[in-house]
Amino acid sequence: MSKHNSLKATGSAAGKRSVLKRFERIKLMQERGTWKEGQSPIGLPKTKAEG
């Protein structure tokens, strides 16, 4: 029996992420100047990757 086309993992590793991880969001917020020192890293707003 063969796999259905939707279940094949072709190109999944090379796919572009639409949302950044927590440490990436903090770094981007620091660059933008919206990160406050001592702010909790929990509950950050979702930030889309640029470019």
Secondary structure, DSSP 8 states (H G I E B T S, - for coil): ----GGG--TTSTT---SB--HHHHHHHHHHHT---TT--STT----B---
